[in-house]
Structures are given as C-alpha cells and as structure tokens.
Amino acid sequence: MAVRFGIQIEPQFGFRYDDISAIAREAEVAGFHSLWCSDHFFLDERSQARNCLECWTTLSALARDTETLRLGPLVSCNSYRYPSLLAKTAASVDHLSGGRLEFGIGAGWKEIEYKAYGIPFPTAAERVSRLDEALTLIKAMWTQDQANFKGRYYKLEDAPCAPKPAQRPHPPVWVGGSQPRMLDLMARHADGVNFIPFPTPEQYAQHLDGLKRACQRHARDPETVQTSHFAQIVIGHGPSDVDALLQQRAEQSGRSIEQVRQALEAGFVGTPEQCVEQIKAYTDLGVSQFMLMFPYEHERESLKLVAQHVLPAL
C-alpha cells in the first residue's frame, strides 16, 4: 500500500477558521491525502481568550471548502457526545463531503475539559467499556434501518439514521489508543489504528505486536487493519531554519532547545532529507499513513517543503 500523508490541525492552538481553510486548500493542491482535527474545547487553564473551534463543526465547513481531501477527527472523544448523536453527525459530514469522512474515535482523556464542561469523568476502564458499546451502537445506526441496542451504558429503540453514510457500509473507523484493552477493542472494531500518544519506532513495534496478538484472539487477519502515525514535524530547508523553529518553540514553552528536542523524540526534526530517513523507521514497520502536525503558524511553508521534498521520496 502506498504511503499517505495527512495534516493534523489542533484548533485548541488558536486557529481562525479562515486559516484552517487556507491550509486545507493548499494541502489539497499539494497532494496531501487527508486533514484531521483534534476534538478539544480549550488548550489549558490559561486559554480563556484563545480560539478553539469545535471539531465536528469545523469538519462540516471543510467538507464544503475542499474537494478531494479525506477529513476526520483525530480523534473524536466518545464522552463528549451521546453515540447516537455522533452517528448522525458523522453520517451528515460524510454526505456533506461527498463520502470523504474518516471516522476517528477514542475513549477520552483530558480531564480538565470534562471538569470545566460538567461532563462526568469515569475511570479509564469505564471509558473504554463505553467506547466499546458506542462503536457497536454507531455501526448499527449506520447499517440498520432501525437500530436497537441495549448495553450497560447506552441504548437505542428503533432508531433511524437517514441518510445513511455516503460510504458503504460505513466510513472507515479509526480508533486511537495503545493500552491492552484498547488494542483488543481495535482488533474487534477498527478499520485503522492510531497509537496515541506519539510512540517511538521501538514503542510502535511493541504496540503492533500487541495488536497482532489481539487480532489472533479474535480470528482476524491483522493485515486488514490499517496503521497510522500521528507525529509532530519540524522541517526546514537547512539546519539554521530548523534551529530557528526549535528556538521559537522553546521560548513559547519556557523550555530549552534540548528539552524541546527530547519532546519531539517520536516526531520528525530536520531537513527534508533527515525527515525522510526518520519517517522510514516507521514505514519499515508497515505504517501506511502519517498525520503530520506542523509548528503553529508555520503550517503553510512547512507543508510546501513536505510536498516538494518528502512526499516524492516516499
């Protein structure tokens, strides 16, 4: 399978929609495969005035402003919306985009958002159990005329979903996570996986082994599960350009450049040639898709460098 590249946008960093739309259109022209949005409400406790556009609303707008990019959340938090509503929302976005939705979903983790918005924050075990039920429920709504479901946490009673998603039987389901129970859930529900957060090649290989064992337990061919890597990338024409971007990040975060480099251990840092070699450490493992997050407010020049020098090399 050919390697595909997407762009990850973090609305919580402060984006205006016009900026996101411009990045999406340039990425489309440049040959990127997809664009993904994180599903958050705000960045941190100091973010009272920092923009954070809602994920699914943003995807709906991008569905009309783009023509070829695949679009999806990376990943939608199951806890933030009742699953039946999320199924309806996703089906609608799939139609608005002409069948270009990639449905990414996870169990949720950012406790500060739960607390601020009055959303119950159950244990990690319960959040995974809820996601398990949610995926069964969502697929039922997408594929059955009237869906019925009764679980421990959710239920449906003759629930219609019209229109059904444009993609049949449904949009590709991407599940984000890496813990053992999540790997088991992936083996049962996912068309594709994203091992969160930011695994190194060595960690990625371990997660792959865990996923393969989970697939074997459920009599599933692991080759039918697509793999992806969400990574930060700091790319420049030459070393001085890279250093300038790292210095800017260090000043913004109050860290040293070395601390910033350590935080980018599972990312890609350097010239285009260096980034290609770093990416190959993951393609050698069989990774077929990358979601790249560029330094905030340097997205457009970064995506051009990647399009010109990285995409052709891979």
LINLINMO-V207448 format. One record per backbone hydrogen bond with DSSP energy under -1.0 kcal/mol. NH is the residue of the N-H (numbers start at 1). CO is the residue of the C=O. E is the energy in kcal/mol with one decimal. If there is no record, write none. Layout:
BEGIN
nh: <NH | NH>
co: <CO | CO>
e: <E | E>
END
This chain:
BEGIN
nh: <4 | 6 | 7 | 8 | 9 | 13 | 14 | 20 | 21 | 22 | 23 | 24 | 25 | 26 | 27 | 28 | 29 | 30 | 32 | 33 | 35 | 36 | 37 | 38 | 47 | 58 | 59 | 60 | 61 | 62 | 63 | 64 | 65 | 66 | 70 | 71 | 72 | 74 | 76 | 78 | 80 | 86 | 87 | 88 | 89 | 90 | 91 | 92 | 93 | 94 | 95 | 96 | 97 | 98 | 99 | 102 | 103 | 104 | 105 | 106 | 111 | 113 | 114 | 115 | 116 | 117 | 118 | 119 | 127 | 128 | 129 | 130 | 131 | 132 | 133 | 134 | 135 | 136 | 137 | 138 | 139 | 140 | 141 | 142 | 143 | 144 | 147 | 149 | 151 | 156 | 159 | 174 | 175 | 176 | 177 | 183 | 184 | 185 | 186 | 187 | 188 | 189 | 190 | 191 | 192 | 193 | 194 | 204 | 205 | 206 | 207 | 208 | 209 | 210 | 211 | 212 | 213 | 214 | 215 | 216 | 217 | 218 | 219 | 220 | 224 | 225 | 226 | 228 | 229 | 231 | 233 | 234 | 236 | 242 | 243 | 244 | 245 | 246 | 247 | 248 | 249 | 250 | 251 | 252 | 253 | 254 | 255 | 260 | 261 | 262 | 263 | 265 | 267 | 268 | 270 | 275 | 276 | 277 | 278 | 279 | 280 | 282 | 283 | 284 | 285 | 286 | 287 | 288 | 290 | 291 | 292 | 293 | 298 | 302 | 303 | 304 | 305 | 306 | 307 | 308 | 309 | 310 | 311 | 314>
co: <288 | 290 | 34 | 292 | 36 | 10 | 11 | 16 | 17 | 18 | 19 | 20 | 21 | 22 | 23 | 24 | 25 | 26 | 27 | 5 | 70 | 7 | 72 | 9 | 44 | 54 | 55 | 56 | 57 | 58 | 59 | 61 | 61 | 62 | 33 | 100 | 35 | 37 | 104 | 106 | 77 | 82 | 83 | 84 | 85 | 86 | 87 | 88 | 89 | 90 | 91 | 92 | 93 | 95 | 94 | 71 | 172 | 102 | 174 | 76 | 109 | 110 | 110 | 111 | 112 | 113 | 115 | 114 | 123 | 124 | 125 | 126 | 127 | 128 | 129 | 130 | 131 | 132 | 133 | 134 | 135 | 136 | 137 | 138 | 139 | 140 | 159 | 156 | 154 | 149 | 147 | 103 | 192 | 105 | 194 | 179 | 180 | 181 | 182 | 183 | 184 | 185 | 186 | 173 | 173 | 226 | 175 | 200 | 201 | 202 | 203 | 204 | 205 | 206 | 207 | 208 | 209 | 210 | 211 | 212 | 213 | 214 | 216 | 215 | 221 | 222 | 191 | 193 | 289 | 291 | 293 | 268 | 270 | 238 | 239 | 240 | 241 | 242 | 243 | 244 | 245 | 246 | 247 | 248 | 249 | 250 | 250 | 256 | 257 | 258 | 259 | 262 | 264 | 232 | 234 | 271 | 272 | 273 | 274 | 275 | 276 | 279 | 279 | 280 | 282 | 283 | 282 | 227 | 4 | 229 | 6 | 231 | 295 | 298 | 299 | 300 | 301 | 302 | 303 | 304 | 305 | 306 | 306 | 311>
e: <-2.3 | -3.5 | -1.9 | -2.9 | -3.3 | -2.6 | -1.8 | -1.8 | -3.0 | -2.1 | -2.4 | -2.5 | -2.4 | -2.2 | -2.6 | -2.3 | -2.0 | -2.2 | -2.5 | -3.1 | -2.5 | -3.0 | -2.0 | -2.0 | -1.7 | -2.1 | -2.4 | -1.9 | -1.9 | -2.5 | -2.0 | -1.1 | -1.2 | -1.2 | -2.4 | -2.8 | -1.6 | -2.6 | -2.2 | -2.3 | -1.3 | -2.2 | -2.5 | -1.8 | -2.8 | -2.9 | -2.2 | -2.2 | -2.4 | -2.3 | -1.6 | -2.8 | -1.9 | -1.4 | -3.7 | -3.0 | -2.6 | -1.1 | -2.5 | -2.6 | -1.6 | -1.3 | -1.4 | -2.6 | -2.0 | -2.3 | -1.0 | -2.7 | -2.5 | -2.1 | -2.1 | -2.8 | -2.0 | -2.3 | -2.1 | -2.8 | -2.4 | -1.5 | -2.5 | -3.2 | -2.2 | -1.7 | -2.2 | -1.9 | -1.4 | -2.3 | -2.9 | -1.5 | -3.0 | -3.1 | -2.7 | -3.3 | -2.1 | -2.0 | -2.1 | -2.3 | -2.0 | -2.1 | -2.7 | -2.1 | -1.2 | -2.3 | -2.1 | -2.8 | -2.1 | -2.2 | -2.0 | -3.1 | -2.3 | -1.5 | -2.4 | -2.6 | -2.1 | -2.1 | -2.5 | -2.6 | -2.1 | -2.0 | -2.6 | -2.2 | -1.9 | -1.2 | -1.4 | -3.0 | -2.2 | -1.7 | -2.8 | -1.1 | -1.9 | -2.5 | -2.4 | -3.0 | -1.4 | -1.8 | -2.8 | -2.0 | -1.7 | -2.4 | -2.8 | -2.1 | -2.1 | -2.5 | -2.4 | -2.1 | -1.9 | -1.3 | -1.8 | -2.1 | -2.7 | -2.2 | -1.9 | -1.4 | -2.2 | -2.5 | -2.4 | -2.7 | -2.3 | -1.7 | -2.0 | -2.6 | -2.0 | -1.7 | -2.0 | -2.3 | -1.1 | -1.4 | -1.9 | -1.3 | -2.3 | -2.4 | -2.8 | -2.6 | -2.4 | -1.7 | -2.8 | -1.4 | -1.7 | -2.3 | -2.7 | -2.4 | -2.4 | -1.7 | -2.6 | -1.3>
END
